[in-house]
Amino acid sequence: MRPAPRSPRSRVAPSLFPMYRLAVYNKGMSIRPLQEPAFLILTSLAAGPQHGYGIMADVTKISTGRVRLRAGTLYAALDRLSSAGMLDVDHEEIVDARLRRYYRLTPAGRDRLTAETARLRANAAAAAGRLGLADA
């Protein structure tokens, strides 16, 4: 069986206007905003070291019940945040024959949480100003 003939439009012509990327447009774009669970986990750890269940309960409290982390979501986020250098294991203990691992915020995690808080405040202020809300 022979291949189907190619139409003249299927060929890719060399571009007359090549596109170049300038580094100036990529500056500051490599850091993505934190997802809400990650933001709330870092916020929880800003008060001090906590174990997984304590973090889940604190996130629920911080978000006034709006966000309830499940164990899979929590531990996947803890792994990502740990890999990114934003948190470390503080210590471990055995309670009722179960390992309890405590996590703490690193200086890099504190810096990232501070930057994300400033970003969110600026966005909220811009929205409040445009909505004509008091104390924008």
C-alpha positions in Angstrom: 0.0 0.0 0.0 1.3 3.4 -1.0 1.2 6.4 1.3 -1.3 9.0 0.5 0.0 11.9 -1.5 0.8 15.1 0.5 -1.1 18.2 -0.3 1.0 21.3 -1.0 -0.3 22.9 2.2 1.0 20.1 4.4 4.6 21.2 4.0 6.1 23.6 6.5 7.7 26.6 5.0 10.6 28.3 6.7 9.5 31.3 8.6 10.3 34.7 7.2 10.0 36.2 10.6 11.8 34.0 13.1 10.6 34.4 16.7 13.1 35.1 19.4 12.5 35.0 23.1 14.0 37.7 25.2 15.0 36.8 28.8 13.5 40.1 30.0 10.0 38.6 29.4 10.7 35.5 31.5 12.1 37.4 34.5 10.2 36.6 37.6 7.8 34.2 35.9 9.5 31.0 37.1 7.9 31.3 40.6 4.3 30.3 40.4 1.7 31.3 43.0 1.2 28.8 45.8 -1.8 26.6 45.6 -4.2 27.2 48.4 -3.4 23.9 50.3 0.3 24.7 50.2 -0.3 28.3 51.3 -2.4 27.1 54.3 0.1 24.4 55.2 2.9 26.9 55.3 0.6 29.3 57.3 -0.1 26.5 59.8 3.6 25.8 60.3 4.4 29.5 60.7 3.1 29.1 64.3 5.6 26.3 65.0 6.3 22.6 64.3 3.3 20.3 63.9 2.5 16.7 62.9 0.3 15.8 60.0 -3.0 15.5 61.9 -2.3 18.8 63.7 -1.7 20.5 60.3 -4.9 19.1 58.9 -6.9 20.4 61.9 -5.1 23.8 61.8 -5.8 24.2 58.1 -9.5 23.6 58.7 -9.4 26.1 61.5 -7.4 28.8 59.5 -9.8 28.5 56.6 -12.9 28.5 58.9 -13.9 25.1 57.7 -13.7 26.0 54.0 -10.7 23.7 53.3 -10.4 20.2 54.7 -7.3 18.4 53.7 -7.3 14.7 53.3 -4.2 12.7 54.2 -3.2 12.0 50.5 -3.4 15.7 49.7 -1.5 16.7 52.8 1.4 14.3 52.5 1.8 14.9 48.7 1.9 18.7 49.5 4.4 18.1 52.3 6.6 16.1 50.0 6.5 18.9 47.4 7.2 21.6 49.9 10.0 19.6 51.5 11.6 19.0 48.0 11.3 22.7 47.4 13.2 23.5 50.6 10.2 25.2 52.3 9.9 22.8 55.2 11.9 20.2 57.0 11.2 17.3 59.4 11.6 18.8 62.9 11.5 15.6 64.9 9.7 12.2 65.2 8.1 10.4 68.1 6.2 7.3 68.6 2.7 7.7 70.1 0.4 4.6 70.6 2.9 2.5 68.5 2.6 4.9 65.6 5.2 7.2 64.2 4.3 10.9 64.5 6.5 13.2 62.3 6.7 16.9 63.1 7.3 19.4 60.3 8.7 22.9 60.6 9.0 25.9 58.3 12.5 26.6 56.9 13.8 30.2 56.4 13.1 29.7 52.7 9.5 28.6 53.5 9.0 31.7 55.7 10.3 33.9 52.9 8.0 32.3 50.3 5.0 32.6 52.7 5.8 36.3 53.3 6.1 36.9 49.5 2.8 35.1 48.8 1.1 37.0 51.5 2.2 40.3 50.0 1.1 39.2 46.6 -2.4 38.2 47.8 -2.7 41.5 49.8 -1.8 43.5 46.7 -4.4 41.6 44.6 -7.1 42.0 47.3 -6.3 45.8 47.6 -6.6 46.2 43.8 -9.9 44.4 43.8 -11.3 46.3 46.8 -10.2 49.6 45.1 -12.0 48.8 41.9 -15.1 47.7 43.8 -15.1 50.9 45.7 -14.9 49.1 49.0 -14.0 51.1 52.1 -10.4 50.9 53.4 -9.0 49.7 50.0 
